[in-house]
Amino acid sequence: MEPLLQLYTSMGISPAVYQYGEDALIRLQDRFAAIDKVAEHNQAKVLAAMQKNHVSVACFAASSGYGYDDIGRDNLERVYADVFHAEAALVRPQITCGTHALTVALSANLLPGDELLSPVGLPYDTLQEVIGIRNSPCSLAEYGVTYQQVDLLPDGSFDYDNIRKAIHSKTKMVTIQRSKGYATRPTFSVTQIGELISFCKSIKPDLIVMVDNCYGEFVETIEPSDVGADMTVGSLIKNPGGGLAPIGGYIVGTEECINRCAYRLSAPGLGKEVGANLGLMTSLFQGFFLAPTVVAGAEKGAIFAANLYEPLGFHCVPNATESRHDIIQAVELGSEAGMVAFCKGIQAAAPVDSFATPWPSEMPGYNDRVIMAAGAFVQGSSIELSADGPIRPPYAVYFQGGLTWYHAKLGILMSLQKMVDAGLVDL
Ligand SMILES: *Cc1c(COP(=O)(O)O)cnc(C)c1O
């Protein structure tokens, strides 16, 4: 037995599962090479921005208290702005997660009487309470911001006729979610997002367009900020944190929008001037530097998963062959038992908490019970190998991350092993 197979076998992966994976990999060589090209482009983009802004050891110094004159924090924001080709950026550990970053962007730029439009259907679960689609104290609805939604057409494309009808004098902002989130619609390419932005702005030029960029960063060589988004928003414990950022969120966009976001995040009058970095600058810079290759590894893992599960009869979104615009892989397992087995495998392959058993439970911000598998260095980090999903039909597990491709590969093989062991799959 070859040494690698011997090692995998000792970790619980059967020769049949291993060989099934190797056979799939032979078909994926060209796609993996294309992913490496995108990573090379994005690596150069990040490096160029760091060099242009003279990142130096002085940028890694910790600040405390108010954080006045924090050169590292200010420089990181210039680096983000340059990578995203935006006028300005807000990149802060005081932004606690992606939902918080989106909430800041929305509430800073919507006033009572304004309307928010989602032309891409229902937003991500946690955003529903932020907007007030589901009642919640302090939602935008409570502050007198109304909301309209236009669903996607059955084929997943934009319903331009109804989007046109939905835009009126009160429509102030359009929110576009790039990634599918916990839905099974396709994720949009940056080019598609650009077309939608142009269409909306052709109807009402002064619309502010916000893109929820979670899980999309560095999957392509362009970002929503390259195609007209006024604000592009995401989480640092997803793609752009590169696995090293222990907390944080970012908003990049126009100077006007970003300044308002800073006033909302801290206080009117204070804005970007306050906010200590608490010694996190090295992690935030270094994580951003690593992010293009980390994202490439995660994307390879997602494609590998689709190419293992789809031939076994499980519907995969995206499917095994289509192009990718985020790092999420949905695998419809058809039953709660399937979701549990899959997640057990991801958990068992983790570097941290591999001995734990994931189980469905209630989660704040989510409507259904949710199962989550993660053995991450940063709690809840989903650029690290993780799988989760709400317990509802079609019983889809959303699989993402992997700080290295090899870990992602092992995790997916282990998930398949658990499915085989549970009698849910016959190789
Ligand atoms: C993860 C995610 C969010 C929310 O981010 P959190 O960091 O979990 O609060 C919002 N939108 C999308 C599409 C996401 O994937």
The ligand as a Tripos MOL2 file, in Angstrom:
@<TRIPOS>MOLECULE
LIG
   15    15     1     0     0
SMALL
NO_CHARGES

@<TRIPOS>ATOM
      1 C1        -21.9910   34.5990    6.1260 C.3       1 LIG1
      2 C2        -22.8860   35.4770    5.3730 C.ar      1 LIG1
      3 C3        -23.4490   36.6060    5.9500 C.ar      1 LIG1
      4 C4        -23.3230   36.9320    7.4090 C.3       1 LIG1
      5 O1        -22.0470   36.8700    7.9100 O.3       1 LIG1
      6 P1        -21.8090   36.5030    9.4560 P.3       1 LIG1
      7 O2        -20.3420   36.7640    9.5830 O.co2     1 LIG1
      8 O3        -22.1500   35.0700    9.6250 O.co2     1 LIG1
      9 O4        -22.6150   37.4130   10.2810 O.co2     1 LIG1
     10 C5        -24.2180   37.4090    5.1540 C.ar      1 LIG1
     11 N1        -24.4390   37.1220    3.8710 N.ar      1 LIG1
     12 C6        -23.9330   36.0240    3.2830 C.ar      1 LIG1
     13 C7        -24.2330   35.7380    1.8470 C.3       1 LIG1
     14 C8        -23.1350   35.1710    4.0100 C.ar      1 LIG1
     15 O5        -22.6240   34.0920    3.4240 O.3       1 LIG1
@<TRIPOS>BOND
     1     1     2 1
     2     2     3 ar
     3     2    14 ar
     4     3     4 1
     5     3    10 ar
     6     4     5 1
     7     5     6 1
     8     6     7 2
     9     6     8 1
    10     6     9 1
    11    10    11 ar
    12    11    12 ar
    13    12    13 1
    14    12    14 ar
    15    14    15 1
@<TRIPOS>SUBSTRUCTURE
     1 LIG1         1 GROUP 0 **** ****
